[in-house]
Structure formats: C-alpha cells, structure tokens
Amino acid sequence: MLLAAAGATLVALSACSVSDVMSPRPSVDIGVQTAAVPVARLAPAPAAPVPQAATPSVSASTPTPDSTKGLQALVPSNPMMVSYPRFTLPRSESSARVMPPEEVACRRRLKRLGVKYQDLEPINDGGACRIDWPVKVSGLSGNIEMAPAATLNCQMAETFARWTKSELAPAARKRYLTGIGKIRQGSSYSCRRIAGTSVASEHSKGNALDVMSIQLKNGREIDVRKPGFFAFRQRGLLNTVRAEGCDYFTTVLGPGYNYDHRDHFHFDLKGRRNGYRACK
C-alpha cells in the first residue's frame, strides 16, 4: 500500500517537470508579440492541446487591421510612424480608373521639376484618411533623395518640389557652398488627428510633410532642431526655411512653436478662410 502511494506521487510530480516549463514550445499560452506587423500565435504542441485563450490586448498604435482604419490620436508629427509598413501597391497600368485631367497635368509638372515618383493605388483608411490619386516621391531635382520615400497627394508633392528647387537648395548652396544630397522626412501620409482635438491632420490626406534634417552632398547633417548660439549659418538657413516656406505652403510650423514641433518642420497646404497662413 505504501509503495503504491509513493509511485502515484512520483507520477503526479513528473506531469510538470522542469523540461516542460522550459520547453521552447510551452503548453502555456504566452500571448502574441506586438510589432509593426502582427506576429502569428505560436501553435500549441500536438501532444498537449490547450484551451483557447482570450485574445490579448494590443496597443492602439500597433497597425492591426482594425487600428489602421480611422483616425489615430497621435502627436502632430511622430517620426516612428514611418516604421509602420504600408502595403500600398503601385498603380496598375491596366487600371480601369481614368485619371482626372488635373491629376495628369500635375504629374507633367512633377516630371518637369525633376521629381522621381511612383503612382500608387488609391488609399482609403476610413473617414478623412484617404488619397484618391497618391504618389510616392523618392527624389527631387538636383538628385536630392527623399528618405524614406514620401506618400503624398500630387499637389503637395509638386509644391514641396518647387519650394526645394527654388528656395531650399539655393539657400543651402549659398551658405555651405554645396548642394543638398538628402532630405530626411519624418511623416507624410498618416491616418491620425491633431493631438488634443477631433480634427483630422493634413497628414491623413497626404497634404503634409515633416522634415527632420537635411544632409548636404559633403555629408554634413543639418538638424532642424534649434541650433547653438554661434551656429550662424545653420540659424540663417533654418530662418530661410521658415520664412520662404510661407510663400509656398499655408502652414509652416517648426522648433519654437511648441514641444511637439521641437525637432522638425511641418509643411502643409491646409485650406483656410480668407487665405490665412500659419507661419510659426
């Protein structure tokens, strides 16, 4: 009798051994890892099926199929948004949609400006988050790289390209005696609303672009953040960016405006009554 009880005890203990707990495929539900692309749940070991567990909560900023629809409450510019992959396909040559004349004309102007771009399929993430005829801009006149490529509506792409060619590039050459090699952008199209409001951001229409830094052809990086007291050339260039930009865009916001814009310049073509322009 005593031997039988001892044997039963050993069998019970062996049901939860160290090797079971430390197994690379544990029979305990460890949840789903959140990432830019949702990771599939690990399948349970065939020999040890487990009851289905409740779906774990996922951060609202994780682009799952549900969270990519509609506006997200994010700050006016969030550089991390560019790390979220967007699987927007290039526009098919066999597409039955007929491009409006104004969009065709806009693309002709992009080519004359030396813009490298690709037509994309329509974007519609619900509500105000849509671009009917988006373009993906990867380069500007003068062999300037856009990094990463920016998804915009054609009008915004054209305006930014014209401003860069006519104002930004000449200002950089004047002060640094070299051209611009790369513009680092932090956010182009992004489905979100302006922080603290229910108003859709111009980013949600592909009507805005945030510039984080400018890299010259000699390799020098010009950070958009407030320069030091003795950085006269950099301060002069950034002042030109803010002042001259207001002749092209309806909104130019940068460092000194508020905390959210401390590390970038925001440009957009927001339509306002009486032609008001916000340059701060």
Secondary structure, DSSP 8 states (H G I E B T S, - for coil): -HHHHHHHHHHHHHTT-HHHHT-SS-SS-------SS--------TTS-----------TTS--TTTTSS-EE--S--GGGGGS-----B--TT------HHHHHHHHHHHHTT-EEEEB--EE-STT-EESSEEEEEEETTTEEEEEEEEEEHHHHHHHHHHIIIIIHHHHHHHHSS-EEEEEEEESS--EE-TTSSSB-GGGGT-EEEEEEEEETTS-EEESS---TT-HHHHHHHHHHHHHHTTT-SEEE-TTS-GGGTT-EEEE----GGG--EE-
